[in-house]
């Protein structure tokens, strides 16, 4: 896990980049020559952002919650993602 907390602006930029890669992945027809490369780029960027401590309880935490929710819907929970999400919630709600 990346232990460096991002600023809200840096987080937003990374989140937009990840979502851009996700859109590209979803728009790529199955069987396209570079499909695996596109999926791998998205997965790597998504995993990196998921492992980076969120800077706030706003959009950044909501993004992580949405990813874990998708996993739950698909029946494929990633333990590291849940651990990252819970660590953020604990850290950001500590008094």
ABEGO torsion letter per residue (X at the ends): XBABBBBAAAAAAAAAAAAAAAAAAAABBBGBAAAAAAAAAAAAAAAAAAABBBABABAAAAAAAAAAAAAAAAGBBBAAAAAAAAAAAAAAABX
